[in-house]
Amino acid sequence: MDECKPNLDLVYKEIDQDKFILRDRKDLKDVGKMNRLAKFFVDAIHPIWLVLAIESILHAILPLSALHDANTRGKILKTQFFIKEGSTMLKNQKTGATKSSEKWYLRRCFELFKFLDMAKTERLIDEDPPLFNPKCKLAGGTKGSLNFLTEWSTKWLGKEGSIQKHLKRLNYELTYTQKTIDEIDVNIEKLATDLQNGVRVAKLLQTSDVKKMV
């Protein structure tokens, strides 16, 4: 998956120079807020894409239950992905350690947004399910990688005027936008009836053509 390992050095530099910061780094020690943060990703992203992203970034294999259980995905995000291994969320954590945790968390989030965008664009999964869950609703209206990141930044980042302009200066681009047709289930259960749905057939043919090209 080398094609989904972008160079984020400019973003990392901005994080190290405190040009990307959390609105309140104490949020990383607040169990309730960490639950909401994990839920933000779990509710929005299709389980297969989210598991693939976490495994690729952490270089780890997640339990099978992560694909089927939202609570498992949320717990992994809170205890393994957003928090540096070996660190704690104790309330008496020293300021320096908390700042280090903030930088770690920000790196992980920017890596996650970028990986999801590139993986979906490159169709790394043959079945190519939608990136965003059909029931997910984003404040920007359109289900797209950039809108998703923008909503996250609005909720969690501090001192951020325009996240889109900021990232553009760093050559950090997110391009994927999900269309309604992308959310159609192409799995055939009853041949006689399912193939009467013209939109489903068109989506099925589109997926088949892409696989042939690959």
Phi and psi in degrees as a GROMACS rama.xvg file:
@    title "Ramachandran Plot"
@    xaxis  label "Phi"
@    yaxis  label "Psi"
@TYPE xy
-60.8048  -27.9528  ASP-2
-68.0756  -14.8643  GLU-3
-109.71  29.6786  CYS-4
-119.989  76.2118  LYS-5
-71.3587  160.059  PRO-6
-86.6756  111.596  ASN-7
-110.236  25.9761  LEU-8
-56.765  -38.9852  ASP-9
-66.472  -37.8075  LEU-10
-67.8051  -44.5122  VAL-11
-58.7773  -39.7046  TYR-12
-63.6809  -41.8215  LYS-13
-63.6492  -37.6811  GLU-14
-65.0683  -45.4098  ILE-15
-64.1199  -28.6017  ASP-16
-93.2606  12.1215  GLN-17
61.6246  30.2769  ASP-18
-89.2827  -14.22  LYS-19
-119.843  122.103  PHE-20
-140.146  159.923  ILE-21
-77.8495  153.078  LEU-22
-59.5765  -39.3408  ARG-23
-151.335  109.738  ASP-24
-65.6341  -14.4774  ARG-25
-66.9924  -15.7492  LYS-26
-57.7376  -29.6904  ASP-27
-70.134  -12.6487  LEU-28
-109.252  4.00232  LYS-29
-100.179  110.804  ASP-30
-58.1928  -42.7365  VAL-31
-62.5526  -42.8799  GLY-32
-70.806  -35.0686  LYS-33
-66.9276  -34.5894  MET-34
-63.414  -42.7745  ASN-35
-67.5011  -36.3188  ARG-36
-64.4614  -47.2905  LEU-37
-62.3669  -40.0887  ALA-38
-63.0676  -34.1213  LYS-39
-56.8644  -43.3118  PHE-40
-79.4064  -42.5989  PHE-41
-63.2399  -41.8826  VAL-42
-70.1182  -31.3921  ASP-43
-87.2907  -40.9717  ALA-44
-96.7036  137.007  ILE-45
-57.2807  135.536  HIS-46
-51.1292  -40.9033  PRO-47
-64.7677  -42.8695  ILE-48
-68.6433  -40.0812  TRP-49
-66.6575  -43.1333  LEU-50
-63.6781  -43.8741  VAL-51
-58.5367  -43.8038  LEU-52
-64.3934  -46.2822  ALA-53
-62.9252  -45.3571  ILE-54
-62.1813  -41.4686  GLU-55
-69.1596  -40.7243  SER-56
-73.7429  -38.858  ILE-57
-86.0931  -10.8961  LEU-58
55.5472  49.956  HIS-59
-138.678  163.854  ALA-60
-111.044  121.079  ILE-61
-85.2576  156.345  LEU-62
-63.5648  151.044  PRO-63
-57.0367  -30.6121  LEU-64
-61.2901  -21.4747  SER-65
-62.9428  -28.1349  ALA-66
-73.7506  -27.2198  LEU-67
-111.73  -14.6998  HIS-68
-121.477  115.258  ASP-69
-63.2848  -34.9348  ALA-70
-63.9506  -36.9007  ASN-71
-65.5775  -43.9812  THR-72
-62.1033  -42.2651  ARG-73
-63.1312  -42.7971  GLY-74
-64.46  -40.4181  LYS-75
-63.7314  -42.2835  ILE-76
-60.178  -44.8831  LEU-77
-72.5175  -36.7159  LYS-78
-104.156  -17.4296  THR-79
-123.65  -32.8891  GLN-80
-93.7828  -53.3939  PHE-81
-77.2293  -23.6141  PHE-82
-109.551  129.976  ILE-83
-62.6511  136.622  LYS-84
-56.3597  130.993  GLU-85
94.034  -15.1255  GLY-86
-83.7088  169.052  SER-87
-124.824  168.798  THR-88
-115.465  25.4061  MET-89
-65.5804  145.181  LEU-90
-70.8678  -17.2325  LYS-91
-94.9749  15.3893  ASN-92
-60.572  137.478  GLN-93
-65.6879  154.543  LYS-94
-56.9941  -44.344  THR-95
-60.3213  -41.4218  GLY-96
-67.2479  -37.9788  ALA-97
-65.3926  -40.2296  THR-98
-65.6152  -38.7832  LYS-99
-63.781  -39.3673  SER-100
-65.0628  -36.4225  SER-101
-62.041  -46.0071  GLU-102
-64.8374  -40.8219  LYS-103
-61.038  -47.1226  TRP-104
-60.4476  -45.1127  TYR-105
-63.421  -41.8559  LEU-106
-58.3882  -47.0846  ARG-107
-60.7881  -42.1679  ARG-108
-65.484  -45.6162  CYS-109
-65.8876  -34.0459  PHE-110
-65.3042  -40.9958  GLU-111
-65.7697  -47.3328  LEU-112
-58.6277  -45.3953  PHE-113
-67.9111  -42.7378  LYS-114
-62.7141  -46.2181  PHE-115
-59.459  -42.4492  LEU-116
-63.5893  -46.5295  ASP-117
-71.8193  -40.1808  MET-118
-63.0522  -41.8699  ALA-119
-68.7084  -42.404  LYS-120
-62.4287  -37.9521  THR-121
-83.9755  -4.07714  GLU-122
52.2452  56.0498  ARG-123
-67.3015  -20.7556  LEU-124
-104.861  125.353  ILE-125
-56.4564  -42.2013  ASP-126
-67.5583  -22.6394  GLU-127
48.617  59.4095  ASP-128
-68.3163  163.999  PRO-129
-61.9201  146.282  PRO-130
-69.311  -42.8879  LEU-131
-99.9399  139.819  PHE-132
-60.1955  136.593  ASN-133
-52.9957  -34.2443  PRO-134
-82.4558  -6.88748  LYS-135
-68.8803  139.917  CYS-136
-126.874  127.847  LYS-137
-106.93  148.012  LEU-138
-59.4622  -32.857  ALA-139
-76.803  -4.82076  GLY-140
92.4282  -67.4238  GLY-141
-71.6121  135.881  THR-142
-83.1196  96.7873  LYS-143
-143.192  157.963  GLY-144
-58.804  -42.1942  SER-145
-68.5634  -41.6073  LEU-146
-62.7363  -37.8549  ASN-147
-63.8487  -47.6739  PHE-148
-63.8024  -40.4064  LEU-149
-62.3015  -41.6073  THR-150
-64.769  -40.6452  GLU-151
-60.3399  -45.3517  TRP-152
-64.9459  -37.4442  SER-153
-62.8513  -35.9246  THR-154
-82.6439  -30.5657  LYS-155
-122.156  -25.6208  TRP-156
-89.2521  154.344  LEU-157
-114.991  160.763  GLY-158
53.1335  36.122  LYS-159
-116.508  111.167  GLU-160
-73.3702  -75.7433  GLY-161
-122.497  105.221  SER-162
-62.6029  -32.945  ILE-163
-67.4521  -43.5953  GLN-164
-67.6233  -39.1427  LYS-165
-59.9325  -47.6914  HIS-166
-70.7284  -32.2253  LEU-167
-62.3588  -37.0646  LYS-168
-65.8192  -20.7112  ARG-169
-100.752  10.1734  LEU-170
58.4558  31.944  ASN-171
-102.701  105.861  TYR-172
-120.115  139.511  GLU-173
-122.495  126.005  LEU-174
-119.477  -16.4664  THR-175
-71.7879  132.969  TYR-176
-130.552  130.549  THR-177
-89.6745  132.168  GLN-178
-102.257  163.224  LYS-179
-59.0759  -39.2134  THR-180
-65.4647  -25.3007  ILE-181
-67.5747  -19.2461  ASP-182
-93.1406  0.124998  GLU-183
-76.3849  131.937  ILE-184
-77.9217  118.346  ASP-185
-96.2103  1.87772  VAL-186
-66.5975  128.959  ASN-187
-94.6613  119.411  ILE-188
-105.649  -43.2609  GLU-189
-124.157  104.92  LYS-190
-54.4419  -44.0022  LEU-191
-62.8127  -36.1494  ALA-192
-98.9472  -39.748  THR-193
-63.6718  -34.8888  ASP-194
-78.1724  -1.84194  LEU-195
-83.9384  -10.8608  GLN-196
-85.6684  104.549  ASN-197
-61.3398  -38.2938  GLY-198
-65.7242  -41.4408  VAL-199
-64.3318  -41.3062  ARG-200
-63.3705  -42.6834  VAL-201
-61.4933  -41.9747  ALA-202
-65.7752  -39.9445  LYS-203
-63.6192  -43.2331  LEU-204
-66.056  -38.0849  LEU-205
-61.2692  -45.0974  GLN-206
-63.9436  -40.3938  THR-207
-65.7855  -41.0495  SER-208
-62.1887  -40.7987  ASP-209
-63.7679  -41.9483  VAL-210
-63.4843  -37.6337  LYS-211
-65.727  -38.5876  LYS-212
-65.2039  -36.1594  MET-213
